[in-house]
Amino acid sequence: MRDEPRDHQDAAQWSPLDSDGWYAARNATSALRDILTAAGMEKDFPYLRADLNAFGHGLIELGRVSPATAERLAELLRLALASGKTSKEADESTEQRTRED
């Protein structure tokens, strides 16, 4: 058993790099990081990170934030909803601001 060749990975050899969930979480975290940076809030989310749960599902850890940060985030979301921009328009606007900086 121990010396038999193995054609499949067991749980001890599993890597998050083999998981679509990891890449989805990492990409979403990067997108959120870019938006928070554009809003000047990069230091307000010190626990922001990509993660996987025990089932391999990608998760984004936002962590704890101060009440002031939560209020600012709520206001930014309110303004975004009120502006009526689509997510594609918002992405293009953010990319343009990031290039200008």
N, C-alpha and C positions, 0 to 999 in steps of 0.2 A: 504494500500500500504506500508506504512512505517513499519508496524508491521508484514507484511507477511513474512514468511520464504523465504529465497533466496537460490536457488539451484546452482546458478552460481555467479562468482565473477563479480562485476562491476569495472569500471575503478578506483574507489577510493580505491579498495582493491587489485589492481594488484601489483605484486612484481616482480622486475627483476630476482629474484631467480626462478621464474616460467617460465623463458624464455630460450630457446635454444640459442638464439642470445647472451645473456649475457655470458653464459659459453663458447661459441665459441670465443667471444671477450676477455674474461679473459684468456683463454688458449693461444690464439695467442699473447696476451700482455706478458704473462709469458715467452713464447718461445723467443720473441724478447728481453725481458729484459735479459734473460740468454745469448743470443748472444752478446748483447751490453756490458754486464759485462765481458764476455770472451775477448772482443776486447778492454777492458779498457775504455769504453765510458759510463759507468753507470751514471756519473755526467753530461754528455753532453745532456741528454734528461730528464730534470726535470719535464716535463709535460706529460710524457708517462703514459697512463692510458687506461683502458677498459671503454667503455661507450655504451649506447643504445640510438638510436634516438627515436622520438615520435612513430614510427611504430614498435618498438621492434627489429630493426635490430642492430646487434652488430657492433660496430665501435672501432677502435683503434686510440686514440688521440696521435699523436707524438709531437705536440706542436712546438713552435719556437726553432730554434737552431742557433748557431752562424755561420758565414760564414766558419770559420775553421772546425767546426763540420760537416757541409754539405760537404766540400771538402774531409774530411777524410772518411765520409760515402760513397761518390762517388768513392773514390779510393778503398775502401774495396769491393764495389760491382763490380768494374772493375776487381780487382784481382780474385774475386770469379768466375766471368764469364770466365776469361781467364784460370783459373785452370781446368775448364771442369768437376768439381766434381758434382755429382748428389746431390740433396737435402738430400737424405738418407745418403750418405757418409759424407756430411757436418755436419749433425746432430750427427752422430756417433763420428766424430772427436771432436766436441764441447763437447759432453757428457764426452768423455775421458779426455779432458783438464780440465773440471769442477771437475771431481773426483780427478784428480791429485793435484788440488789447495787445 
